[in-house]
Amino acid sequence: MHGGNLSEDKIKQLFNAILSLQTKEECMDFFDDLCTTKELNSFVQRLVVARLLREGATYMDIQIETDANSTTIARVKQQLDNGNGGFSLVLDRLAARQK
């Protein structure tokens, strides 16, 4: 985990705060307070990019659908291929809920 100047304890505090949220509405309220619209849109964009990559979409198709640049798409692809598995875990759980 890259925290810059943040200590591991402060990073864990954030994740514990997120894990304490119990409903979608609580999550929406918390992230609305925590993030700027641009930051939240970046999170959403990356998740959509990850889903599209897993579905086999081309970079061009992803750029058209999400307005993500090739650098963002490449970063997300790198995380999907060599990251900690977070994208795959979340995308698998979302797919299972839709069934």
N, CA and C atoms as a LAMMPS dump frame, in Angstrom:
ITEM: TIMESTEP
0
ITEM: NUMBER OF ATOMS
297
ITEM: BOX BOUNDS ff ff ff
-5.0000000000000000e+02 5.0000000000000000e+02
-5.0000000000000000e+02 5.0000000000000000e+02
-5.0000000000000000e+02 5.0000000000000000e+02
ITEM: ATOMS id mol type element x y z
1 1 1 N 0.848 -1.179 0
2 1 2 C 0 0 0
3 1 3 C 0.883 1.226 0
4 2 1 N 0.604 2.117 -0.904
5 2 2 C 1.37 3.356 -0.989
6 2 3 C 0.601 4.446 -0.27
7 3 1 N 1.195 5.011 0.777
8 3 2 C 0.496 6.015 1.538
9 3 3 C 1.148 7.37 1.524
10 4 1 N 2.272 7.506 0.817
11 4 2 C 2.952 8.796 0.834
12 4 3 C 3.372 9.135 2.248
13 5 1 N 2.871 10.245 2.764
14 5 2 C 3.203 10.66 4.123
15 5 3 C 2.287 10.045 5.173
16 6 1 N 1.319 9.259 4.761
17 6 2 C 0.377 8.685 5.708
18 6 3 C 0.94 7.415 6.33
19 7 1 N 0.733 7.291 7.622
20 7 2 C 1.184 6.084 8.306
21 7 3 C 0.234 4.934 8.004
22 8 1 N 0.724 3.744 8.188
23 8 2 C -0.092 2.539 7.992
24 8 3 C -1.325 2.591 8.891
25 9 1 N -1.184 3.093 10.111
26 9 2 C -2.323 3.19 11.032
27 9 3 C -3.405 4.116 10.496
28 10 1 N -3.016 5.224 9.899
29 10 2 C -4 6.166 9.35
30 10 3 C -4.699 5.569 8.131
31 11 1 N -3.972 4.836 7.34
32 11 2 C -4.576 4.169 6.187
33 11 3 C -5.57 3.114 6.665
34 12 1 N -5.182 2.345 7.669
35 12 2 C -6.087 1.331 8.232
36 12 3 C -7.328 1.98 8.829
37 13 1 N -7.173 3.164 9.415
38 13 2 C -8.324 3.873 9.972
39 13 3 C -9.346 4.175 8.878
40 14 1 N -8.869 4.604 7.72
41 14 2 C -9.77 4.868 6.604
42 14 3 C -10.497 3.595 6.19
43 15 1 N -9.769 2.51 6.031
44 15 2 C -10.4 1.266 5.603
45 15 3 C -11.358 0.732 6.666
46 16 1 N -11.017 0.897 7.929
47 16 2 C -11.947 0.509 8.998
48 16 3 C -13.21 1.357 8.95
49 17 1 N -13.059 2.636 8.631
50 17 2 C -14.229 3.507 8.484
51 17 3 C -15.112 3.008 7.345
52 18 1 N -14.506 2.653 6.229
53 18 2 C -15.274 2.146 5.088
54 18 3 C -15.981 0.842 5.462
55 19 1 N -15.272 -0.035 6.144
56 19 2 C -15.873 -1.31 6.541
57 19 3 C -16.995 -1.142 7.566
58 20 1 N -17.027 -0.011 8.247
59 20 2 C -18.085 0.216 9.235
60 20 3 C -19.409 0.616 8.59
61 21 1 N -19.371 1.003 7.326
62 21 2 C -20.591 1.413 6.629
63 21 3 C -21.483 0.2 6.4
64 22 1 N -22.776 0.38 6.625
65 22 2 C -23.664 -0.773 6.604
66 22 3 C -24.651 -0.801 5.448
67 23 1 N -24.875 0.319 4.805
68 23 2 C -25.838 0.35 3.708
69 23 3 C -25.241 1.097 2.519
70 24 1 N -25.861 0.905 1.375
71 24 2 C -25.431 1.628 0.181
72 24 3 C -25.586 3.135 0.404
73 25 1 N -26.654 3.537 1.093
74 25 2 C -26.879 4.957 1.36
75 25 3 C -25.77 5.529 2.243
76 26 1 N -25.353 4.774 3.269
77 26 2 C -24.244 5.223 4.117
78 26 3 C -22.971 5.371 3.294
79 27 1 N -22.723 4.418 2.404
80 27 2 C -21.536 4.495 1.541
81 27 3 C -21.6 5.733 0.66
82 28 1 N -22.753 5.969 0.079
83 28 2 C -22.904 7.119 -0.807
84 28 3 C -22.682 8.417 -0.033
85 29 1 N -23.259 8.51 1.16
86 29 2 C -23.093 9.723 1.969
87 29 3 C -21.635 9.923 2.365
88 30 1 N -20.982 8.858 2.8
89 30 2 C -19.587 8.949 3.239
90 30 3 C -18.675 9.368 2.088
91 31 1 N -18.813 8.682 0.948
92 31 2 C -17.932 9.005 -0.178
93 31 3 C -18.25 10.373 -0.773
94 32 1 N -19.5 10.793 -0.685
95 32 2 C -19.854 12.139 -1.132
96 32 3 C -19.176 13.183 -0.254
97 33 1 N -19.101 12.911 1.049
98 33 2 C -18.409 13.818 1.966
99 33 3 C -16.89 13.74 1.801
100 34 1 N -16.383 12.547 1.561
101 34 2 C -14.941 12.306 1.519
102 34 3 C -14.288 12.775 0.226
103 35 1 N -14.945 12.564 -0.896
104 35 2 C -14.325 12.752 -2.209
105 35 3 C -14.924 13.936 -2.95
106 36 1 N -14.102 14.523 -3.797
107 36 2 C -14.634 15.489 -4.752
108 36 3 C -15.367 14.703 -5.842
109 37 1 N -16.174 15.392 -6.604
110 37 2 C -16.867 14.746 -7.715
111 37 3 C -15.86 14.142 -8.687
112 38 1 N -14.771 14.856 -8.942
113 38 2 C -13.738 14.362 -9.861
114 38 3 C -13.097 13.076 -9.324
115 39 1 N -12.792 13.029 -8.03
116 39 2 C -12.198 11.83 -7.44
117 39 3 C -13.157 10.642 -7.535
118 40 1 N -14.401 10.874 -7.198
119 40 2 C -15.388 9.803 -7.255
120 40 3 C -15.574 9.318 -8.689
121 41 1 N -15.62 10.246 -9.635
122 41 2 C -15.728 9.858 -11.043
123 41 3 C -14.529 9.034 -11.491
124 42 1 N -13.346 9.341 -10.977
125 42 2 C -12.148 8.558 -11.308
126 42 3 C -12.265 7.131 -10.789
127 43 1 N -12.781 6.968 -9.576
128 43 2 C -12.983 5.623 -9.019
129 43 3 C -13.96 4.839 -9.893
130 44 1 N -15.071 5.482 -10.237
131 44 2 C -16.092 4.835 -11.059
132 44 3 C -15.505 4.463 -12.412
133 45 1 N -14.786 5.388 -13.024
134 45 2 C -14.201 5.142 -14.334
135 45 3 C -13.259 3.937 -14.287
136 46 1 N -12.402 3.864 -13.284
137 46 2 C -11.445 2.749 -13.189
138 46 3 C -12.154 1.415 -13.028
139 47 1 N -13.226 1.398 -12.238
140 47 2 C -13.969 0.152 -12.058
141 47 3 C -14.625 -0.277 -13.364
142 48 1 N -15.196 0.652 -14.1
143 48 2 C -15.807 0.333 -15.392
144 48 3 C -14.732 -0.133 -16.375
145 49 1 N -13.597 0.527 -16.389
146 49 2 C -12.487 0.108 -17.251
147 49 3 C -12.077 -1.32 -16.922
148 50 1 N -11.955 -1.641 -15.65
149 50 2 C -11.574 -2.998 -15.248
150 50 3 C -12.602 -4.017 -15.733
151 51 1 N -13.877 -3.696 -15.568
152 51 2 C -14.924 -4.609 -16.034
153 51 3 C -14.838 -4.82 -17.544
154 52 1 N -14.674 -3.737 -18.285
155 52 2 C -14.595 -3.837 -19.737
156 52 3 C -13.365 -4.611 -20.195
157 53 1 N -12.242 -4.396 -19.528
158 53 2 C -11.035 -5.166 -19.854
159 53 3 C -11.273 -6.658 -19.644
160 54 1 N -11.897 -6.999 -18.537
161 54 2 C -12.171 -8.422 -18.269
162 54 3 C -13.134 -9.013 -19.284
163 55 1 N -14.008 -8.162 -19.821
164 55 2 C -14.959 -8.627 -20.838
165 55 3 C -14.32 -8.705 -22.222
166 56 1 N -13.054 -8.27 -22.337
167 56 2 C -12.342 -8.37 -23.604
168 56 3 C -12.475 -7.169 -24.52
169 57 1 N -12.974 -6.062 -24.006
170 57 2 C -13.119 -4.86 -24.833
171 57 3 C -11.748 -4.329 -25.243
172 58 1 N -11.702 -3.706 -26.396
173 58 2 C -10.456 -3.097 -26.865
174 58 3 C -10.237 -1.762 -26.16
175 59 1 N -9.001 -1.297 -26.178
176 59 2 C -8.699 0.013 -25.599
177 59 3 C -9.555 1.092 -26.249
178 60 1 N -9.725 1.02 -27.567
179 60 2 C -10.514 2.025 -28.282
180 60 3 C -11.962 2.015 -27.799
181 61 1 N -12.547 0.823 -27.684
182 61 2 C -13.924 0.722 -27.189
183 61 3 C -14.04 1.275 -25.771
184 62 1 N -13.046 0.983 -24.933
185 62 2 C -13.057 1.464 -23.554
186 62 3 C -12.939 2.982 -23.521
187 63 1 N -12.057 3.532 -24.36
188 63 2 C -11.913 4.988 -24.418
189 63 3 C -13.221 5.647 -24.827
190 64 1 N -13.907 5.063 -25.795
191 64 2 C -15.172 5.625 -26.274
192 64 3 C -16.234 5.551 -25.175
193 65 1 N -16.333 4.409 -24.503
194 65 2 C -17.382 4.226 -23.498
195 65 3 C -17.128 5.006 -22.213
196 66 1 N -15.854 5.11 -21.798
197 66 2 C -15.565 5.678 -20.475
198 66 3 C -14.881 7.032 -20.509
199 67 1 N -14.371 7.428 -21.658
200 67 2 C -13.574 8.645 -21.796
201 67 3 C -12.239 8.549 -21.05
202 68 1 N -11.84 7.326 -20.697
203 68 2 C -10.549 7.112 -20.039
204 68 3 C -9.447 7.217 -21.08
205 69 1 N -8.302 7.76 -20.668
206 69 2 C -7.183 7.822 -21.603
207 69 3 C -6.421 6.5 -21.572
208 70 1 N -5.543 6.326 -22.54
209 70 2 C -4.832 5.047 -22.665
210 70 3 C -3.949 4.764 -21.456
211 71 1 N -3.431 5.802 -20.805
212 71 2 C -2.601 5.604 -19.612
213 71 3 C -3.421 5.01 -18.47
214 72 1 N -4.618 5.527 -18.277
215 72 2 C -5.494 4.994 -17.229
216 72 3 C -5.86 3.551 -17.532
217 73 1 N -6.201 3.28 -18.777
218 73 2 C -6.567 1.913 -19.156
219 73 3 C -5.382 0.971 -18.934
220 74 1 N -4.196 1.401 -19.315
221 74 2 C -2.998 0.569 -19.131
222 74 3 C -2.717 0.324 -17.649
223 75 1 N -2.91 1.357 -16.817
224 75 2 C -2.701 1.19 -15.365
225 75 3 C -3.68 0.184 -14.785
226 76 1 N -4.936 0.298 -15.179
227 76 2 C -5.94 -0.641 -14.677
228 76 3 C -5.613 -2.051 -15.161
229 77 1 N -5.204 -2.185 -16.418
230 77 2 C -4.822 -3.504 -16.947
231 77 3 C -3.66 -4.079 -16.157
232 78 1 N -2.68 -3.255 -15.838
233 78 2 C -1.533 -3.695 -15.034
234 78 3 C -2.001 -4.221 -13.677
235 79 1 N -2.926 -3.511 -13.057
236 79 2 C -3.441 -3.946 -11.752
237 79 3 C -4.243 -5.232 -11.885
238 80 1 N -5.022 -5.345 -12.949
239 80 2 C -5.765 -6.593 -13.166
240 80 3 C -4.818 -7.77 -13.345
241 81 1 N -3.746 -7.56 -14.088
242 81 2 C -2.811 -8.642 -14.4
243 81 3 C -1.834 -8.943 -13.269
244 82 1 N -1.391 -7.906 -12.552
245 82 2 C -0.301 -8.089 -11.592
246 82 3 C -0.553 -7.461 -10.219
247 83 1 N -1.745 -6.978 -9.985
248 83 2 C -2.032 -6.317 -8.711
249 83 3 C -2.357 -7.302 -7.61
250 84 1 N -3.06 -6.828 -6.615
251 84 2 C -3.407 -7.634 -5.441
252 84 3 C -4.692 -8.424 -5.603
253 85 1 N -5.341 -8.305 -6.759
254 85 2 C -6.578 -9.056 -7.003
255 85 3 C -7.837 -8.333 -6.558
256 86 1 N -7.7 -7.089 -6.137
257 86 2 C -8.855 -6.35 -5.65
258 86 3 C -9.921 -6.121 -6.703
259 87 1 N -9.504 -5.729 -7.906
260 87 2 C -10.476 -5.528 -8.982
261 87 3 C -11.227 -6.828 -9.269
262 88 1 N -10.494 -7.912 -9.401
263 88 2 C -11.125 -9.192 -9.733
264 88 3 C -12.088 -9.631 -8.641
265 89 1 N -11.697 -9.458 -7.392
266 89 2 C -12.557 -9.832 -6.275
267 89 3 C -13.879 -9.073 -6.342
268 90 1 N -13.794 -7.769 -6.497
269 90 2 C -14.997 -6.938 -6.532
270 90 3 C -15.836 -7.247 -7.766
271 91 1 N -15.205 -7.368 -8.921
272 91 2 C -15.951 -7.636 -10.137
273 91 3 C -16.635 -9.012 -10.078
274 92 1 N -15.98 -10.013 -9.505
275 92 2 C -16.595 -11.335 -9.336
276 92 3 C -17.803 -11.244 -8.416
277 93 1 N -17.681 -10.504 -7.333
278 93 2 C -18.798 -10.365 -6.395
279 93 3 C -19.964 -9.597 -7.009
280 94 1 N -19.656 -8.555 -7.77
281 94 2 C -20.728 -7.819 -8.447
282 94 3 C -21.437 -8.693 -9.46
283 95 1 N -20.685 -9.483 -10.216
284 95 2 C -21.271 -10.378 -11.219
285 95 3 C -22.158 -11.422 -10.534
286 96 1 N -21.715 -11.942 -9.398
287 96 2 C -22.498 -12.96 -8.675
288 96 3 C -23.81 -12.365 -8.161
289 97 1 N -23.804 -11.115 -7.765
290 97 2 C -25.026 -10.46 -7.28
291 97 3 C -26.038 -10.235 -8.391
292 98 1 N -25.544 -10.079 -9.615
293 98 2 C -26.428 -9.802 -10.748
294 98 3 C -27.113 -11.063 -11.263
295 99 1 N -26.649 -12.209 -10.835
296 99 2 C -27.235 -13.483 -11.311
297 99 3 C -28.475 -13.825 -10.543
